[in-house]
Amino acid sequence: MNEGLEHIMEIEKVKKEADKLMMNKIIKYEKEIADLKKEICELRQDNRKLSQQVEDSIDRMRKAGLI
């Protein structure tokens, strides 16, 4: 009977270790996702600025009669 209890306790120990490893992976990927979301936001802002610069350049060329 004692062997059965020890076996169950060993299984529970392995489960807890697996849970800990899984939580570490989840935390790692959540951080990576947050970093990527921040990068996407920055890229979108840069894209808006570049788009505005292109529009301004085209307007100046039109006013100058170049296009």
N, C-alpha and C positions, 0 to 999 in steps of 0.2 A: 504493500500500500504506500509506503514511504517513497518508493521508486517512482510511482505514478505522480505523486505530488511534486517531487523534484523535477520530473520531466515537464510537468505543466509550468512550474516556475521558470524553468529554462526557456520554454517556449515564450512565456510572457516577457522574459528579459530580451529575447531576440526581437519580439514585436516592438518593444519600447525603443530599442536601438534603431530598428527600421523606421519607426515613426519619427525619431529624432533626425535621421538622415533625410527623410522625406521633407520634413519641415525646413531643414537647411536648404534643400533644393528649391522649395517654394519661395523662401525668402530671397534667395539668389535671383530667381527668375522674376519675382515681383520688382526687385530693384532694377534689373535689366529692362523690364517693360517700362518702368517709370523713366529711366534714362532715355529710352527710345522715343517715348511720348514727348519728352522735353525737346529732343533733337528734331522731331517732326514739327513741333511748334516753332522752333527757331528757323527751320527751313522754310516754312510757310511765310513767316514774317519777312525773311530775306527775299522770297519770291515776289511778295507784294511790293517791296521796295524796288526790286529790279524791274518789275512790270511798270511801275510808275515812272521810273527813269527812262524806260524805252518809250512810253507814251509821251513824256515831256520832250525827248529828243525828236520824235516824229513831228510833234506840234511845231517845234522850232524850225525844223527843215521845211515844213509846209509854209510857215510864215515867211521863210527866206526864199520861197519859190523853188526849192531844190526838188520837191516831189509834188 
